[in-house]
Amino acid sequence: MTILENNELHLWSAVLTLDEQQEIHYLTYLSEDEKYRADRFRTPQLRQRFIAARGILRELLGKYLSCPPSDIVFAYGEHGKPSLQGANSARLNFNIAHSHDMAVYGFTIGRLVGVDIEKVDDHYKEAIAKRYFTPEENAKLSRLAEPQRIQAFYCIWAYKEALMKAIGKGLSYPIAQFSVFFDNKCHLFLENINWHLETFAVCEGYASAFAVEEGIKKICYTEHHRFREK
Ligand SMILES: CC(C)(COP(=O)(O)OP(=O)(O)OC[C@H]1O[C@@H](n2cnc3c(N)ncnc32)[C@H](O)[C@@H]1OP(=O)(O)O)[C@@H](O)C(=O)NCCC(=O)NCCS
């Protein structure tokens, strides 16, 4: 069993490439609707990444809740945010994000949490910045030299997406209407909640961040090691 205390945030990362045996193993954890979703991906690689991301999510939740991964039942919010259904959910909140072959996960007791991971491109995505970032953020970005500008772009993007995901409203949230401070930590008051945003390093070539309700005293980050048949 993994213990998560009230004021802790647990972050995990996982690689989503599986061998055949691992894929069969993680598939056994999935519910019928998840298997249906898996089968609708365009390529075997996308299907496998989904199976890995959900399988590992179930495995981690099973460790926090002391139950088999396949017993976990998800409920979905109005905008698709998954949460735990059932009396045994123990106020355990979680969020997951994936990009290419990497996933990140965040877990708290009772506090809203959102995570994001983005594979970093080597060119600046001006159209996205203009559409989703505030004029103030765009003005600050335009004053930076190229490598720092790309880094700052991904920091803003990951902060905004993690925050939207913590709030649970996804794309419906007017993210171009609030600014974040792009440093490796940022504090923000939004939707009557004080938020703590922070970047965390997962691996080379990816940018990741979390958004969590203020009050976290301890943050633990772990790399997930997958099931292996002996
Ligand atoms: C879910 C959403 C919030 C992010 O999607 P994404 O970037 O494609 O994917 P991520 O990897 O970050 O997150 C996907 C996971 O978030 C979770 N999720 C889905 N809807 C969610 C919501 N409303 N709130 C929180 N989490 C959500 C799911 O677990 C999903 O993974 P799974 O269904 O495969 O298990 C998407 O609906 C969205 O609104 N994206 C906004 C994209 C955007 O505007 N980007 C510019 C930001 S500046």
The ligand as an SDF file (V2000), in Angstrom:
LIG
                    3D

 48 50  0  0  0  0  0  0  0  0999 V2000
   -8.4020   17.1650  -21.2740 C   0  0  0  0  0  0  0  0  0  0  0  0
   -7.9270   18.4670  -21.7820 C   0  0  0  0  0  0  0  0  0  0  0  0
   -8.1230   19.5090  -20.7120 C   0  0  0  0  0  0  0  0  0  0  0  0
   -6.4380   18.3060  -22.0640 C   0  0  0  0  0  0  0  0  0  0  0  0
   -6.2750   17.4010  -23.0790 O   0  0  0  0  0  0  0  0  0  0  0  0
   -4.9440   17.0080  -23.7900 P   0  0  0  0  0  0  0  0  0  0  0  0
   -3.9560   18.1040  -23.7980 O   0  0  0  0  0  0  0  0  0  0  0  0
   -5.3420   16.4590  -25.0870 O   0  0  0  0  0  0  0  0  0  0  0  0
   -4.4450   15.7850  -22.9380 O   0  0  0  0  0  0  0  0  0  0  0  0
   -3.7000   15.6100  -21.5660 P   0  0  0  0  0  0  0  0  0  0  0  0
   -2.7480   14.5270  -21.8140 O   0  0  0  0  0  0  0  0  0  0  0  0
   -3.1910   16.8680  -20.9410 O   0  0  0  0  0  0  0  0  0  0  0  0
   -4.8630   15.0750  -20.6040 O   0  0  0  0  0  0  0  0  0  0  0  0
   -5.6560   14.0140  -20.9520 C   0  0  0  0  0  0  0  0  0  0  0  0
   -6.2250   13.4110  -19.6920 C   0  0  0  0  0  0  0  0  0  0  0  0
   -6.8410   14.3950  -18.8940 O   0  0  0  0  0  0  0  0  0  0  0  0
   -7.9800   13.8320  -18.2300 C   0  0  0  0  0  0  0  0  0  0  0  0
   -9.1000   14.7190  -18.5280 N   0  0  0  0  0  0  0  0  0  0  0  0
  -10.0160   14.6660  -19.5100 C   0  0  0  0  0  0  0  0  0  0  0  0
  -10.8620   15.7180  -19.4060 N   0  0  0  0  0  0  0  0  0  0  0  0
  -10.4690   16.4310  -18.3450 C   0  0  0  0  0  0  0  0  0  0  0  0
  -10.9520   17.6290  -17.7350 C   0  0  0  0  0  0  0  0  0  0  0  0
  -12.0110   18.2790  -18.1810 N   0  0  0  0  0  0  0  0  0  0  0  0
  -10.2980   18.0930  -16.6580 N   0  0  0  0  0  0  0  0  0  0  0  0
   -9.2390   17.4470  -16.1600 C   0  0  0  0  0  0  0  0  0  0  0  0
   -8.7280   16.3180  -16.6920 N   0  0  0  0  0  0  0  0  0  0  0  0
   -9.3370   15.8210  -17.7810 C   0  0  0  0  0  0  0  0  0  0  0  0
   -8.1630   12.4260  -18.7780 C   0  0  0  0  0  0  0  0  0  0  0  0
   -7.6590   11.5180  -17.8160 O   0  0  0  0  0  0  0  0  0  0  0  0
   -7.3080   12.4090  -20.0140 C   0  0  0  0  0  0  0  0  0  0  0  0
   -6.6280   11.2150  -20.2440 O   0  0  0  0  0  0  0  0  0  0  0  0
   -7.3140    9.8220  -20.6590 P   0  0  0  0  0  0  0  0  0  0  0  0
   -8.7490   10.0590  -20.9050 O   0  0  0  0  0  0  0  0  0  0  0  0
   -6.5460    9.3660  -21.8260 O   0  0  0  0  0  0  0  0  0  0  0  0
   -7.1030    8.9970  -19.4570 O   0  0  0  0  0  0  0  0  0  0  0  0
   -8.6150   18.8500  -23.0960 C   0  0  0  0  0  0  0  0  0  0  0  0
   -9.9530   18.5450  -23.0570 O   0  0  0  0  0  0  0  0  0  0  0  0
   -8.4970   20.2780  -23.3630 C   0  0  0  0  0  0  0  0  0  0  0  0
   -9.4160   21.0200  -23.0930 O   0  0  0  0  0  0  0  0  0  0  0  0
   -7.3540   20.6520  -23.8910 N   0  0  0  0  0  0  0  0  0  0  0  0
   -7.0510   22.0190  -24.0620 C   0  0  0  0  0  0  0  0  0  0  0  0
   -5.9520   22.1420  -25.0280 C   0  0  0  0  0  0  0  0  0  0  0  0
   -5.5520   23.5870  -25.0780 C   0  0  0  0  0  0  0  0  0  0  0  0
   -6.3730   24.4580  -25.1340 O   0  0  0  0  0  0  0  0  0  0  0  0
   -4.2370   23.8340  -25.0590 N   0  0  0  0  0  0  0  0  0  0  0  0
   -3.7130   25.1490  -25.0340 C   0  0  0  0  0  0  0  0  0  0  0  0
   -3.3370   25.4860  -23.5920 C   0  0  0  0  0  0  0  0  0  0  0  0
   -2.5990   27.0310  -23.4230 S   0  0  0  0  0  0  0  0  0  0  0  0
  1  2  1  0
  2  3  1  0
  2  4  1  0
  2 36  1  0
  4  5  1  0
  5  6  1  0
  6  7  2  0
  6  8  1  0
  6  9  1  0
  9 10  1  0
 10 11  2  0
 10 12  1  0
 10 13  1  0
 13 14  1  0
 14 15  1  0
 15 16  1  0
 15 30  1  0
 16 17  1  0
 17 18  1  0
 17 28  1  0
 18 19  1  0
 18 27  1  0
 19 20  2  0
 20 21  1  0
 21 22  1  0
 21 27  2  0
 22 23  1  0
 22 24  2  0
 24 25  1  0
 25 26  2  0
 26 27  1  0
 28 29  1  0
 28 30  1  0
 30 31  1  0
 31 32  1  0
 32 33  2  0
 32 34  1  0
 32 35  1  0
 36 37  1  0
 36 38  1  0
 38 39  2  0
 38 40  1  0
 40 41  1  0
 41 42  1  0
 42 43  1  0
 43 44  2  0
 43 45  1  0
 45 46  1  0
 46 47  1  0
 47 48  1  0
M  END
$$$$
